[in-house]
């Protein structure tokens, strides 16, 4: 996931990039990229673990995704890394 709006977690040195990142979010660039990756994998019969879906689920459940981005831009917090690892392990195990 990446930021969709300005937020308090963004470091001062990254502030000049906020407008560009918000524009990318508004234009749906990341969602299009994820969609293309899923299509690519599906077309080739390659299993694809969808970590982006975890972010979409959180957002649908009312979680402010910005509170889970450690740098406020595009890097998940430690808790998400743990959740991702657990879900990936379950997925690999067939659960």
C-alpha positions, 0 to 999 in steps of 0.5 A: 500500500502507499499513502493516499493523503498527507499524514503525520508519519512523513519525515521532513525530507520526504515532504517535497514528494507528498504531492506526487505520491498523492497524485499517483494514488488518485490516478490509481497507479498502484492498484493498476500495477497490482491488477497487472501482476495478478493477471500476469500470474493468473495467465501463467498459472503462477500462484500469487500471494496478494499482500495488497488485498490485506491492505484493502481488507484493513481499509474496508474494515475502517483502518486508516492505512496511514497509521500502518505505514511506518514511514507514512508513504509506502512501508508497512509497520512491524505489526503488518510484517508479522501479520503478513508473515503469518498469513503467508505461512498459512497460504503456503501451508494451504490454509 
